[in-house]
């Protein structure tokens, strides 16, 4: 699966994020479910990642967030 690079504004600055299309699709779906923008969701994940003792890069943090949310939805 090909990587898709997108630019998103986080805390007033633009950053490029590379993810596979399937991950972008899930992020867009979660943002719609939460009635918020994609940028808002990514910013939240970024803040949580930066609060970790050893923060991963943003693309990895997004993938882990998606995995956890998909698993939580599957068990609900």
CHARMM internal coordinates of N, CA and C (Angstrom, degrees):
IC EDIT
DIST 1 N 1 CA 1.4523
DIST 1 CA 1 C 1.5312
ANGL 1 N 1 CA 1 C 108.40
DIST 1 C 2 N 1.3042
ANGL 1 CA 1 C 2 N 115.23
DIHE 1 N 1 CA 1 C 2 N 134.83
DIST 2 N 2 CA 1.4617
ANGL 1 C 2 N 2 CA 120.91
DIHE 1 CA 1 C 2 N 2 CA -176.23
DIST 2 CA 2 C 1.5241
ANGL 2 N 2 CA 2 C 111.33
DIHE 1 C 2 N 2 CA 2 C -77.08
DIST 2 C 3 N 1.3153
ANGL 2 CA 2 C 3 N 114.64
DIHE 2 N 2 CA 2 C 3 N 147.09
DIST 3 N 3 CA 1.4587
ANGL 2 C 3 N 3 CA 121.43
DIHE 2 CA 2 C 3 N 3 CA 175.66
DIST 3 CA 3 C 1.5191
ANGL 3 N 3 CA 3 C 108.72
DIHE 2 C 3 N 3 CA 3 C -79.34
DIST 3 C 4 N 1.3252
ANGL 3 CA 3 C 4 N 115.50
DIHE 3 N 3 CA 3 C 4 N 143.17
DIST 4 N 4 CA 1.4606
ANGL 3 C 4 N 4 CA 122.64
DIHE 3 CA 3 C 4 N 4 CA 175.95
DIST 4 CA 4 C 1.5217
ANGL 4 N 4 CA 4 C 107.62
DIHE 3 C 4 N 4 CA 4 C -119.54
DIST 4 C 5 N 1.3242
ANGL 4 CA 4 C 5 N 116.17
DIHE 4 N 4 CA 4 C 5 N 124.92
DIST 5 N 5 CA 1.4567
ANGL 4 C 5 N 5 CA 120.71
DIHE 4 CA 4 C 5 N 5 CA 178.87
DIST 5 CA 5 C 1.5215
ANGL 5 N 5 CA 5 C 108.27
DIHE 4 C 5 N 5 CA 5 C -98.44
DIST 5 C 6 N 1.3262
ANGL 5 CA 5 C 6 N 115.40
DIHE 5 N 5 CA 5 C 6 N 131.01
DIST 6 N 6 CA 1.4668
ANGL 5 C 6 N 6 CA 121.46
DIHE 5 CA 5 C 6 N 6 CA 178.73
DIST 6 CA 6 C 1.5196
ANGL 6 N 6 CA 6 C 108.24
DIHE 5 C 6 N 6 CA 6 C -132.02
DIST 6 C 7 N 1.3132
ANGL 6 CA 6 C 7 N 115.85
DIHE 6 N 6 CA 6 C 7 N 151.86
DIST 7 N 7 CA 1.4627
ANGL 6 C 7 N 7 CA 121.52
DIHE 6 CA 6 C 7 N 7 CA 174.42
DIST 7 CA 7 C 1.5163
ANGL 7 N 7 CA 7 C 108.65
DIHE 6 C 7 N 7 CA 7 C -102.23
DIST 7 C 8 N 1.3254
ANGL 7 CA 7 C 8 N 115.49
DIHE 7 N 7 CA 7 C 8 N 136.98
DIST 8 N 8 CA 1.4578
ANGL 7 C 8 N 8 CA 122.39
DIHE 7 CA 7 C 8 N 8 CA -179.69
DIST 8 CA 8 C 1.5203
ANGL 8 N 8 CA 8 C 107.47
DIHE 7 C 8 N 8 CA 8 C -135.79
DIST 8 C 9 N 1.3290
ANGL 8 CA 8 C 9 N 117.17
DIHE 8 N 8 CA 8 C 9 N 143.00
DIST 9 N 9 CA 1.4680
ANGL 8 C 9 N 9 CA 121.39
DIHE 8 CA 8 C 9 N 9 CA 175.38
DIST 9 CA 9 C 1.5182
ANGL 9 N 9 CA 9 C 109.23
DIHE 8 C 9 N 9 CA 9 C -88.36
DIST 9 C 10 N 1.3238
ANGL 9 CA 9 C 10 N 115.20
DIHE 9 N 9 CA 9 C 10 N 126.55
DIST 10 N 10 CA 1.4627
ANGL 9 C 10 N 10 CA 122.22
DIHE 9 CA 9 C 10 N 10 CA 176.90
DIST 10 CA 10 C 1.5138
ANGL 10 N 10 CA 10 C 107.36
DIHE 9 C 10 N 10 CA 10 C -129.82
DIST 10 C 11 N 1.3141
ANGL 10 CA 10 C 11 N 116.54
DIHE 10 N 10 CA 10 C 11 N 121.84
DIST 11 N 11 CA 1.4679
ANGL 10 C 11 N 11 CA 122.46
DIHE 10 CA 10 C 11 N 11 CA 179.18
DIST 11 CA 11 C 1.5277
ANGL 11 N 11 CA 11 C 111.31
DIHE 10 C 11 N 11 CA 11 C 51.38
DIST 11 C 12 N 1.3140
ANGL 11 CA 11 C 12 N 115.76
DIHE 11 N 11 CA 11 C 12 N 41.27
DIST 12 N 12 CA 1.4556
ANGL 11 C 12 N 12 CA 120.43
DIHE 11 CA 11 C 12 N 12 CA 174.95
DIST 12 CA 12 C 1.5160
ANGL 12 N 12 CA 12 C 116.42
DIHE 11 C 12 N 12 CA 12 C 83.31
DIST 12 C 13 N 1.3244
ANGL 12 CA 12 C 13 N 118.24
DIHE 12 N 12 CA 12 C 13 N 2.59
DIST 13 N 13 CA 1.4615
ANGL 12 C 13 N 13 CA 118.77
DIHE 12 CA 12 C 13 N 13 CA 176.36
DIST 13 CA 13 C 1.5259
ANGL 13 N 13 CA 13 C 110.19
DIHE 12 C 13 N 13 CA 13 C -127.91
DIST 13 C 14 N 1.3207
ANGL 13 CA 13 C 14 N 115.95
DIHE 13 N 13 CA 13 C 14 N 149.21
DIST 14 N 14 CA 1.4590
ANGL 13 C 14 N 14 CA 122.10
DIHE 13 CA 13 C 14 N 14 CA -179.69
DIST 14 CA 14 C 1.5227
ANGL 14 N 14 CA 14 C 109.05
DIHE 13 C 14 N 14 CA 14 C -84.85
DIST 14 C 15 N 1.3140
ANGL 14 CA 14 C 15 N 115.28
DIHE 14 N 14 CA 14 C 15 N 138.50
DIST 15 N 15 CA 1.4536
ANGL 14 C 15 N 15 CA 120.68
DIHE 14 CA 14 C 15 N 15 CA 174.90
DIST 15 CA 15 C 1.5201
ANGL 15 N 15 CA 15 C 108.77
DIHE 14 C 15 N 15 CA 15 C -136.80
DIST 15 C 16 N 1.3162
ANGL 15 CA 15 C 16 N 116.54
DIHE 15 N 15 CA 15 C 16 N 145.65
DIST 16 N 16 CA 1.4572
ANGL 15 C 16 N 16 CA 121.50
DIHE 15 CA 15 C 16 N 16 CA 178.16
DIST 16 CA 16 C 1.5192
ANGL 16 N 16 CA 16 C 109.26
DIHE 15 C 16 N 16 CA 16 C -95.13
DIST 16 C 17 N 1.3171
ANGL 16 CA 16 C 17 N 114.88
DIHE 16 N 16 CA 16 C 17 N 136.89
DIST 17 N 17 CA 1.4585
ANGL 16 C 17 N 17 CA 121.47
DIHE 16 CA 16 C 17 N 17 CA -179.65
DIST 17 CA 17 C 1.5172
ANGL 17 N 17 CA 17 C 108.05
DIHE 16 C 17 N 17 CA 17 C -127.95
DIST 17 C 18 N 1.3292
ANGL 17 CA 17 C 18 N 116.73
DIHE 17 N 17 CA 17 C 18 N 131.06
DIST 18 N 18 CA 1.4631
ANGL 17 C 18 N 18 CA 121.79
DIHE 17 CA 17 C 18 N 18 CA 177.01
DIST 18 CA 18 C 1.5253
ANGL 18 N 18 CA 18 C 109.35
DIHE 17 C 18 N 18 CA 18 C -107.25
DIST 18 C 19 N 1.3240
ANGL 18 CA 18 C 19 N 115.00
DIHE 18 N 18 CA 18 C 19 N 120.87
DIST 19 N 19 CA 1.4662
ANGL 18 C 19 N 19 CA 122.10
DIHE 18 CA 18 C 19 N 19 CA 176.61
DIST 19 CA 19 C 1.5201
ANGL 19 N 19 CA 19 C 108.75
DIHE 18 C 19 N 19 CA 19 C -142.57
DIST 19 C 20 N 1.3092
ANGL 19 CA 19 C 20 N 116.27
DIHE 19 N 19 CA 19 C 20 N 156.46
DIST 20 N 20 CA 1.4509
ANGL 19 C 20 N 20 CA 120.90
DIHE 19 CA 19 C 20 N 20 CA 172.24
DIST 20 CA 20 C 1.5300
ANGL 20 N 20 CA 20 C 108.78
DIHE 19 C 20 N 20 CA 20 C -67.44
DIST 20 C 21 N 1.3326
ANGL 20 CA 20 C 21 N 116.44
DIHE 20 N 20 CA 20 C 21 N 151.72
DIST 21 N 21 CA 1.4651
ANGL 20 C 21 N 21 CA 121.20
DIHE 20 CA 20 C 21 N 21 CA -176.28
DIST 21 CA 21 C 1.5296
ANGL 21 N 21 CA 21 C 112.06
DIHE 20 C 21 N 21 CA 21 C -56.47
DIST 21 C 22 N 1.3120
ANGL 21 CA 21 C 22 N 117.96
DIHE 21 N 21 CA 21 C 22 N -36.75
DIST 22 N 22 CA 1.4673
ANGL 21 C 22 N 22 CA 120.37
DIHE 21 CA 21 C 22 N 22 CA -179.94
DIST 22 CA 22 C 1.5338
ANGL 22 N 22 CA 22 C 111.32
DIHE 21 C 22 N 22 CA 22 C -60.29
DIST 22 C 23 N 1.3143
ANGL 22 CA 22 C 23 N 117.58
DIHE 22 N 22 CA 22 C 23 N -36.61
DIST 23 N 23 CA 1.4670
ANGL 22 C 23 N 23 CA 120.58
DIHE 22 CA 22 C 23 N 23 CA 177.97
DIST 23 CA 23 C 1.5245
ANGL 23 N 23 CA 23 C 110.96
DIHE 22 C 23 N 23 CA 23 C -70.53
DIST 23 C 24 N 1.3468
ANGL 23 CA 23 C 24 N 117.02
DIHE 23 N 23 CA 23 C 24 N -40.79
DIST 24 N 24 CA 1.4691
ANGL 23 C 24 N 24 CA 119.59
DIHE 23 CA 23 C 24 N 24 CA 175.54
DIST 24 CA 24 C 1.5163
ANGL 24 N 24 CA 24 C 110.40
DIHE 23 C 24 N 24 CA 24 C -59.55
DIST 24 C 25 N 1.3250
ANGL 24 CA 24 C 25 N 116.60
DIHE 24 N 24 CA 24 C 25 N -42.40
DIST 25 N 25 CA 1.4660
ANGL 24 C 25 N 25 CA 120.55
DIHE 24 CA 24 C 25 N 25 CA -179.99
DIST 25 CA 25 C 1.5251
ANGL 25 N 25 CA 25 C 110.83
DIHE 24 C 25 N 25 CA 25 C -59.72
DIST 25 C 26 N 1.3242
ANGL 25 CA 25 C 26 N 117.07
DIHE 25 N 25 CA 25 C 26 N -44.27
DIST 26 N 26 CA 1.4725
ANGL 25 C 26 N 26 CA 120.88
DIHE 25 CA 25 C 26 N 26 CA 179.34
DIST 26 CA 26 C 1.5218
ANGL 26 N 26 CA 26 C 111.16
DIHE 25 C 26 N 26 CA 26 C -64.90
DIST 26 C 27 N 1.3243
ANGL 26 CA 26 C 27 N 117.39
DIHE 26 N 26 CA 26 C 27 N -43.17
DIST 27 N 27 CA 1.4641
ANGL 26 C 27 N 27 CA 119.81
DIHE 26 CA 26 C 27 N 27 CA 179.30
DIST 27 CA 27 C 1.5264
ANGL 27 N 27 CA 27 C 111.44
DIHE 26 C 27 N 27 CA 27 C -61.01
DIST 27 C 28 N 1.3315
ANGL 27 CA 27 C 28 N 116.60
DIHE 27 N 27 CA 27 C 28 N -43.20
DIST 28 N 28 CA 1.4611
ANGL 27 C 28 N 28 CA 120.21
DIHE 27 CA 27 C 28 N 28 CA 177.74
DIST 28 CA 28 C 1.5344
ANGL 28 N 28 CA 28 C 110.50
DIHE 27 C 28 N 28 CA 28 C -61.48
DIST 28 C 29 N 1.3214
ANGL 28 CA 28 C 29 N 116.80
DIHE 28 N 28 CA 28 C 29 N -41.97
DIST 29 N 29 CA 1.4674
ANGL 28 C 29 N 29 CA 120.89
DIHE 28 CA 28 C 29 N 29 CA 179.28
DIST 29 CA 29 C 1.5322
ANGL 29 N 29 CA 29 C 110.91
DIHE 28 C 29 N 29 CA 29 C -63.23
DIST 29 C 30 N 1.3251
ANGL 29 CA 29 C 30 N 117.51
DIHE 29 N 29 CA 29 C 30 N -44.83
DIST 30 N 30 CA 1.4637
ANGL 29 C 30 N 30 CA 120.81
DIHE 29 CA 29 C 30 N 30 CA 179.06
DIST 30 CA 30 C 1.5197
ANGL 30 N 30 CA 30 C 110.71
DIHE 29 C 30 N 30 CA 30 C -62.20
DIST 30 C 31 N 1.3259
ANGL 30 CA 30 C 31 N 117.50
DIHE 30 N 30 CA 30 C 31 N -41.82
DIST 31 N 31 CA 1.4691
ANGL 30 C 31 N 31 CA 120.84
DIHE 30 CA 30 C 31 N 31 CA 178.50
DIST 31 CA 31 C 1.5259
ANGL 31 N 31 CA 31 C 110.34
DIHE 30 C 31 N 31 CA 31 C -61.06
DIST 31 C 32 N 1.3356
ANGL 31 CA 31 C 32 N 116.92
DIHE 31 N 31 CA 31 C 32 N -43.04
DIST 32 N 32 CA 1.4689
ANGL 31 C 32 N 32 CA 120.08
DIHE 31 CA 31 C 32 N 32 CA 177.48
DIST 32 CA 32 C 1.5292
ANGL 32 N 32 CA 32 C 110.85
DIHE 31 C 32 N 32 CA 32 C -62.86
DIST 32 C 33 N 1.3265
ANGL 32 CA 32 C 33 N 116.70
DIHE 32 N 32 CA 32 C 33 N -44.97
DIST 33 N 33 CA 1.4725
ANGL 32 C 33 N 33 CA 120.68
DIHE 32 CA 32 C 33 N 33 CA 179.71
DIST 33 CA 33 C 1.5266
ANGL 33 N 33 CA 33 C 111.43
DIHE 32 C 33 N 33 CA 33 C -60.51
DIST 33 C 34 N 1.3291
ANGL 33 CA 33 C 34 N 116.24
DIHE 33 N 33 CA 33 C 34 N -35.31
DIST 34 N 34 CA 1.4656
ANGL 33 C 34 N 34 CA 121.62
DIHE 33 CA 33 C 34 N 34 CA -178.02
DIST 34 CA 34 C 1.5243
ANGL 34 N 34 CA 34 C 112.22
DIHE 33 C 34 N 34 CA 34 C -88.44
DIST 34 C 35 N 1.3540
ANGL 34 CA 34 C 35 N 116.37
DIHE 34 N 34 CA 34 C 35 N 0.07
DIST 35 N 35 CA 1.4606
ANGL 34 C 35 N 35 CA 121.78
DIHE 34 CA 34 C 35 N 35 CA -179.07
DIST 35 CA 35 C 1.5290
ANGL 35 N 35 CA 35 C 112.14
DIHE 34 C 35 N 35 CA 35 C 55.30
DIST 35 C 36 N 1.3376
ANGL 35 CA 35 C 36 N 114.73
DIHE 35 N 35 CA 35 C 36 N 50.51
DIST 36 N 36 CA 1.4640
ANGL 35 C 36 N 36 CA 120.72
DIHE 35 CA 35 C 36 N 36 CA -179.91
DIST 36 CA 36 C 1.5138
ANGL 36 N 36 CA 36 C 109.19
DIHE 35 C 36 N 36 CA 36 C -145.12
DIST 36 C 37 N 1.2985
ANGL 36 CA 36 C 37 N 115.69
DIHE 36 N 36 CA 36 C 37 N 170.25
DIST 37 N 37 CA 1.4649
ANGL 36 C 37 N 37 CA 119.86
DIHE 36 CA 36 C 37 N 37 CA 179.16
DIST 37 CA 37 C 1.5239
ANGL 37 N 37 CA 37 C 110.35
DIHE 36 C 37 N 37 CA 37 C -79.86
DIST 37 C 38 N 1.3146
ANGL 37 CA 37 C 38 N 114.35
DIHE 37 N 37 CA 37 C 38 N 158.58
DIST 38 N 38 CA 1.4595
ANGL 37 C 38 N 38 CA 119.61
DIHE 37 CA 37 C 38 N 38 CA 175.19
DIST 38 CA 38 C 1.5245
ANGL 38 N 38 CA 38 C 110.26
DIHE 37 C 38 N 38 CA 38 C -60.65
DIST 38 C 39 N 1.3320
ANGL 38 CA 38 C 39 N 116.76
DIHE 38 N 38 CA 38 C 39 N -42.53
DIST 39 N 39 CA 1.4694
ANGL 38 C 39 N 39 CA 121.09
DIHE 38 CA 38 C 39 N 39 CA -179.77
DIST 39 CA 39 C 1.5209
ANGL 39 N 39 CA 39 C 111.17
DIHE 38 C 39 N 39 CA 39 C -59.94
DIST 39 C 40 N 1.3191
ANGL 39 CA 39 C 40 N 117.38
DIHE 39 N 39 CA 39 C 40 N -39.17
DIST 40 N 40 CA 1.4607
ANGL 39 C 40 N 40 CA 121.51
DIHE 39 CA 39 C 40 N 40 CA 178.99
DIST 40 CA 40 C 1.5271
ANGL 40 N 40 CA 40 C 111.04
DIHE 39 C 40 N 40 CA 40 C -64.78
DIST 40 C 41 N 1.3202
ANGL 40 CA 40 C 41 N 116.40
DIHE 40 N 40 CA 40 C 41 N -43.84
DIST 41 N 41 CA 1.4675
ANGL 40 C 41 N 41 CA 120.37
DIHE 40 CA 40 C 41 N 41 CA 178.37
DIST 41 CA 41 C 1.5247
ANGL 41 N 41 CA 41 C 111.00
DIHE 40 C 41 N 41 CA 41 C -63.79
DIST 41 C 42 N 1.3220
ANGL 41 CA 41 C 42 N 116.90
DIHE 41 N 41 CA 41 C 42 N -45.73
DIST 42 N 42 CA 1.4737
ANGL 41 C 42 N 42 CA 120.46
DIHE 41 CA 41 C 42 N 42 CA 179.40
DIST 42 CA 42 C 1.5299
ANGL 42 N 42 CA 42 C 110.08
DIHE 41 C 42 N 42 CA 42 C -62.64
DIST 42 C 43 N 1.3255
ANGL 42 CA 42 C 43 N 117.71
DIHE 42 N 42 CA 42 C 43 N -40.01
DIST 43 N 43 CA 1.4688
ANGL 42 C 43 N 43 CA 120.85
DIHE 42 CA 42 C 43 N 43 CA 179.15
DIST 43 CA 43 C 1.5287
ANGL 43 N 43 CA 43 C 111.00
DIHE 42 C 43 N 43 CA 43 C -62.77
DIST 43 C 44 N 1.3348
ANGL 43 CA 43 C 44 N 116.85
DIHE 43 N 43 CA 43 C 44 N -39.58
DIST 44 N 44 CA 1.4672
ANGL 43 C 44 N 44 CA 120.41
DIHE 43 CA 43 C 44 N 44 CA 177.72
DIST 44 CA 44 C 1.5253
ANGL 44 N 44 CA 44 C 110.41
DIHE 43 C 44 N 44 CA 44 C -62.67
DIST 44 C 45 N 1.3217
ANGL 44 CA 44 C 45 N 116.49
DIHE 44 N 44 CA 44 C 45 N -46.94
DIST 45 N 45 CA 1.4691
ANGL 44 C 45 N 45 CA 121.00
DIHE 44 CA 44 C 45 N 45 CA 179.85
DIST 45 CA 45 C 1.5212
ANGL 45 N 45 CA 45 C 109.75
DIHE 44 C 45 N 45 CA 45 C -62.18
DIST 45 C 46 N 1.3303
ANGL 45 CA 45 C 46 N 117.20
DIHE 45 N 45 CA 45 C 46 N -39.17
DIST 46 N 46 CA 1.4620
ANGL 45 C 46 N 46 CA 121.68
DIHE 45 CA 45 C 46 N 46 CA 178.70
DIST 46 CA 46 C 1.5261
ANGL 46 N 46 CA 46 C 110.91
DIHE 45 C 46 N 46 CA 46 C -63.28
DIST 46 C 47 N 1.3254
ANGL 46 CA 46 C 47 N 117.65
DIHE 46 N 46 CA 46 C 47 N -44.33
DIST 47 N 47 CA 1.4777
ANGL 46 C 47 N 47 CA 120.94
DIHE 46 CA 46 C 47 N 47 CA 178.43
DIST 47 CA 47 C 1.5256
ANGL 47 N 47 CA 47 C 110.74
DIHE 46 C 47 N 47 CA 47 C -61.12
DIST 47 C 48 N 1.3267
ANGL 47 CA 47 C 48 N 116.28
DIHE 47 N 47 CA 47 C 48 N -43.85
DIST 48 N 48 CA 1.4663
ANGL 47 C 48 N 48 CA 120.03
DIHE 47 CA 47 C 48 N 48 CA 179.70
DIST 48 CA 48 C 1.5290
ANGL 48 N 48 CA 48 C 110.87
DIHE 47 C 48 N 48 CA 48 C -64.06
DIST 48 C 49 N 1.3061
ANGL 48 CA 48 C 49 N 116.23
DIHE 48 N 48 CA 48 C 49 N -39.96
DIST 49 N 49 CA 1.4673
ANGL 48 C 49 N 49 CA 121.00
DIHE 48 CA 48 C 49 N 49 CA -179.97
DIST 49 CA 49 C 1.5280
ANGL 49 N 49 CA 49 C 110.54
DIHE 48 C 49 N 49 CA 49 C -64.21
DIST 49 C 50 N 1.3300
ANGL 49 CA 49 C 50 N 116.86
DIHE 49 N 49 CA 49 C 50 N -41.61
DIST 50 N 50 CA 1.4647
ANGL 49 C 50 N 50 CA 120.36
DIHE 49 CA 49 C 50 N 50 CA -178.31
DIST 50 CA 50 C 1.5275
ANGL 50 N 50 CA 50 C 111.90
DIHE 49 C 50 N 50 CA 50 C -69.55
DIST 50 C 51 N 1.3310
ANGL 50 CA 50 C 51 N 117.15
DIHE 50 N 50 CA 50 C 51 N -19.66
DIST 51 N 51 CA 1.4564
ANGL 50 C 51 N 51 CA 120.99
DIHE 50 CA 50 C 51 N 51 CA 177.66
DIST 51 CA 51 C 1.5197
ANGL 51 N 51 CA 51 C 113.40
DIHE 50 C 51 N 51 CA 51 C -82.09
DIST 51 C 52 N 1.3280
ANGL 51 CA 51 C 52 N 117.34
DIHE 51 N 51 CA 51 C 52 N -7.40
DIST 52 N 52 CA 1.4659
ANGL 51 C 52 N 52 CA 121.53
DIHE 51 CA 51 C 52 N 52 CA -179.57
DIST 52 CA 52 C 1.5250
ANGL 52 N 52 CA 52 C 110.44
DIHE 51 C 52 N 52 CA 52 C -75.58
DIST 52 C 53 N 1.3144
ANGL 52 CA 52 C 53 N 115.05
DIHE 52 N 52 CA 52 C 53 N 154.54
DIST 53 N 53 CA 1.4638
ANGL 52 C 53 N 53 CA 120.16
DIHE 52 CA 52 C 53 N 53 CA 179.02
DIST 53 CA 53 C 1.5318
ANGL 53 N 53 CA 53 C 111.28
DIHE 52 C 53 N 53 CA 53 C -61.05
DIST 53 C 54 N 1.3178
ANGL 53 CA 53 C 54 N 116.51
DIHE 53 N 53 CA 53 C 54 N -40.91
DIST 54 N 54 CA 1.4624
ANGL 53 C 54 N 54 CA 122.03
DIHE 53 CA 53 C 54 N 54 CA 178.12
DIST 54 CA 54 C 1.5286
ANGL 54 N 54 CA 54 C 108.32
DIHE 53 C 54 N 54 CA 54 C -130.05
DIST 54 C 55 N 1.3426
ANGL 54 CA 54 C 55 N 117.49
DIHE 54 N 54 CA 54 C 55 N 84.58
DIST 55 N 55 CA 1.4635
ANGL 54 C 55 N 55 CA 119.43
DIHE 54 CA 54 C 55 N 55 CA -174.83
DIST 55 CA 55 C 1.5260
ANGL 55 N 55 CA 55 C 113.03
DIHE 54 C 55 N 55 CA 55 C -64.75
DIST 55 C 56 N 1.3228
ANGL 55 CA 55 C 56 N 115.50
DIHE 55 N 55 CA 55 C 56 N 137.83
DIST 56 N 56 CA 1.4635
ANGL 55 C 56 N 56 CA 121.80
DIHE 55 CA 55 C 56 N 56 CA 173.90
DIST 56 CA 56 C 1.5161
ANGL 56 N 56 CA 56 C 108.34
DIHE 55 C 56 N 56 CA 56 C -82.61
DIST 56 C 57 N 1.3217
ANGL 56 CA 56 C 57 N 116.84
DIHE 56 N 56 CA 56 C 57 N 170.89
DIST 57 N 57 CA 1.4566
ANGL 56 C 57 N 57 CA 117.96
DIHE 56 CA 56 C 57 N 57 CA 174.81
DIST 57 CA 57 C 1.5272
ANGL 57 N 57 CA 57 C 108.64
DIHE 56 C 57 N 57 CA 57 C -69.22
DIST 57 C 58 N 1.3212
ANGL 57 CA 57 C 58 N 116.26
DIHE 57 N 57 CA 57 C 58 N 162.40
DIST 58 N 58 CA 1.4558
ANGL 57 C 58 N 58 CA 120.84
DIHE 57 CA 57 C 58 N 58 CA -172.52
DIST 58 CA 58 C 1.5269
ANGL 58 N 58 CA 58 C 112.37
DIHE 57 C 58 N 58 CA 58 C -63.17
DIST 58 C 59 N 1.3179
ANGL 58 CA 58 C 59 N 118.06
DIHE 58 N 58 CA 58 C 59 N -41.06
DIST 59 N 59 CA 1.4698
ANGL 58 C 59 N 59 CA 119.78
DIHE 58 CA 58 C 59 N 59 CA 179.38
DIST 59 CA 59 C 1.5205
ANGL 59 N 59 CA 59 C 110.99
DIHE 58 C 59 N 59 CA 59 C -59.87
DIST 59 C 60 N 1.3167
ANGL 59 CA 59 C 60 N 117.21
DIHE 59 N 59 CA 59 C 60 N -42.54
DIST 60 N 60 CA 1.4688
ANGL 59 C 60 N 60 CA 120.78
DIHE 59 CA 59 C 60 N 60 CA 177.89
DIST 60 CA 60 C 1.5174
ANGL 60 N 60 CA 60 C 111.03
DIHE 59 C 60 N 60 CA 60 C -65.29
DIST 60 C 61 N 1.3233
ANGL 60 CA 60 C 61 N 116.96
DIHE 60 N 60 CA 60 C 61 N -41.50
DIST 61 N 61 CA 1.4623
ANGL 60 C 61 N 61 CA 120.70
DIHE 60 CA 60 C 61 N 61 CA 179.52
DIST 61 CA 61 C 1.5270
ANGL 61 N 61 CA 61 C 110.51
DIHE 60 C 61 N 61 CA 61 C -62.48
DIST 61 C 62 N 1.3275
ANGL 61 CA 61 C 62 N 117.26
DIHE 61 N 61 CA 61 C 62 N -38.32
DIST 62 N 62 CA 1.4619
ANGL 61 C 62 N 62 CA 120.39
DIHE 61 CA 61 C 62 N 62 CA 177.88
DIST 62 CA 62 C 1.5182
ANGL 62 N 62 CA 62 C 111.07
DIHE 61 C 62 N 62 CA 62 C -65.36
DIST 62 C 63 N 1.3242
ANGL 62 CA 62 C 63 N 117.23
DIHE 62 N 62 CA 62 C 63 N -43.39
DIST 63 N 63 CA 1.4667
ANGL 62 C 63 N 63 CA 120.28
DIHE 62 CA 62 C 63 N 63 CA 179.23
DIST 63 CA 63 C 1.5291
ANGL 63 N 63 CA 63 C 111.30
DIHE 62 C 63 N 63 CA 63 C -62.42
DIST 63 C 64 N 1.3228
ANGL 63 CA 63 C 64 N 116.77
DIHE 63 N 63 CA 63 C 64 N -42.38
DIST 64 N 64 CA 1.4710
ANGL 63 C 64 N 64 CA 120.90
DIHE 63 CA 63 C 64 N 64 CA 179.87
DIST 64 CA 64 C 1.5299
ANGL 64 N 64 CA 64 C 109.88
DIHE 63 C 64 N 64 CA 64 C -65.60
DIST 64 C 65 N 1.3295
ANGL 64 CA 64 C 65 N 117.42
DIHE 64 N 64 CA 64 C 65 N -42.11
DIST 65 N 65 CA 1.4671
ANGL 64 C 65 N 65 CA 120.85
DIHE 64 CA 64 C 65 N 65 CA 177.16
DIST 65 CA 65 C 1.5267
ANGL 65 N 65 CA 65 C 110.02
DIHE 64 C 65 N 65 CA 65 C -57.85
DIST 65 C 66 N 1.3246
ANGL 65 CA 65 C 66 N 116.48
DIHE 65 N 65 CA 65 C 66 N -47.36
DIST 66 N 66 CA 1.4656
ANGL 65 C 66 N 66 CA 121.18
DIHE 65 CA 65 C 66 N 66 CA -179.27
DIST 66 CA 66 C 1.5202
ANGL 66 N 66 CA 66 C 110.42
DIHE 65 C 66 N 66 CA 66 C -61.11
DIST 66 C 67 N 1.3144
ANGL 66 CA 66 C 67 N 117.18
DIHE 66 N 66 CA 66 C 67 N -46.56
DIST 67 N 67 CA 1.4587
ANGL 66 C 67 N 67 CA 120.66
DIHE 66 CA 66 C 67 N 67 CA 179.83
DIST 67 CA 67 C 1.5244
ANGL 67 N 67 CA 67 C 110.94
DIHE 66 C 67 N 67 CA 67 C -58.59
DIST 67 C 68 N 1.3296
ANGL 67 CA 67 C 68 N 116.43
DIHE 67 N 67 CA 67 C 68 N -47.51
DIST 68 N 68 CA 1.4637
ANGL 67 C 68 N 68 CA 119.89
DIHE 67 CA 67 C 68 N 68 CA -179.06
DIST 68 CA 68 C 1.5229
ANGL 68 N 68 CA 68 C 111.63
DIHE 67 C 68 N 68 CA 68 C -62.75
DIST 68 C 69 N 1.3107
ANGL 68 CA 68 C 69 N 116.07
DIHE 68 N 68 CA 68 C 69 N -40.86
DIST 69 N 69 CA 1.4723
ANGL 68 C 69 N 69 CA 118.80
DIHE 68 CA 68 C 69 N 69 CA -178.21
DIST 69 CA 69 C 1.5149
ANGL 69 N 69 CA 69 C 111.58
DIHE 68 C 69 N 69 CA 69 C -69.95
DIST 69 C 70 N 1.3284
ANGL 69 CA 69 C 70 N 117.54
DIHE 69 N 69 CA 69 C 70 N -40.15
DIST 70 N 70 CA 1.4615
ANGL 69 C 70 N 70 CA 121.29
DIHE 69 CA 69 C 70 N 70 CA 177.55
DIST 70 CA 70 C 1.5292
ANGL 70 N 70 CA 70 C 109.63
DIHE 69 C 70 N 70 CA 70 C -62.35
DIST 70 C 71 N 1.3313
ANGL 70 CA 70 C 71 N 116.21
DIHE 70 N 70 CA 70 C 71 N -43.64
DIST 71 N 71 CA 1.4685
ANGL 70 C 71 N 71 CA 119.48
DIHE 70 CA 70 C 71 N 71 CA 179.47
DIST 71 CA 71 C 1.5236
ANGL 71 N 71 CA 71 C 111.36
DIHE 70 C 71 N 71 CA 71 C -64.91
DIST 71 C 72 N 1.3202
ANGL 71 CA 71 C 72 N 117.09
DIHE 71 N 71 CA 71 C 72 N -40.52
DIST 72 N 72 CA 1.4631
ANGL 71 C 72 N 72 CA 120.93
DIHE 71 CA 71 C 72 N 72 CA 179.05
DIST 72 CA 72 C 1.5214
ANGL 72 N 72 CA 72 C 110.75
DIHE 71 C 72 N 72 CA 72 C -64.73
DIST 72 C 73 N 1.3301
ANGL 72 CA 72 C 73 N 117.16
DIHE 72 N 72 CA 72 C 73 N -41.39
DIST 73 N 73 CA 1.4684
ANGL 72 C 73 N 73 CA 121.11
DIHE 72 CA 72 C 73 N 73 CA 177.81
DIST 73 CA 73 C 1.5302
ANGL 73 N 73 CA 73 C 111.03
DIHE 72 C 73 N 73 CA 73 C -64.76
DIST 73 C 74 N 1.3236
ANGL 73 CA 73 C 74 N 116.51
DIHE 73 N 73 CA 73 C 74 N -34.00
DIST 74 N 74 CA 1.4759
ANGL 73 C 74 N 74 CA 120.40
DIHE 73 CA 73 C 74 N 74 CA -178.49
DIST 74 CA 74 C 1.5277
ANGL 74 N 74 CA 74 C 111.56
DIHE 73 C 74 N 74 CA 74 C -70.50
DIST 74 C 75 N 1.3100
ANGL 74 CA 74 C 75 N 117.18
DIHE 74 N 74 CA 74 C 75 N -28.43
DIST 75 N 75 CA 1.4648
ANGL 74 C 75 N 75 CA 120.73
DIHE 74 CA 74 C 75 N 75 CA -178.28
DIST 75 CA 75 C 1.5220
ANGL 75 N 75 CA 75 C 112.27
DIHE 74 C 75 N 75 CA 75 C -94.27
DIST 75 C 76 N 1.3249
ANGL 75 CA 75 C 76 N 116.75
DIHE 75 N 75 CA 75 C 76 N -7.07
DIST 76 N 76 CA 1.4882
ANGL 75 C 76 N 76 CA 120.39
DIHE 75 CA 75 C 76 N 76 CA -177.51
DIST 76 CA 76 C 1.5123
ANGL 76 N 76 CA 76 C 111.45
DIHE 75 C 76 N 76 CA 76 C -77.91
END
COOR INIT
IC SEED 1 N 1 CA 1 C
IC BUILD
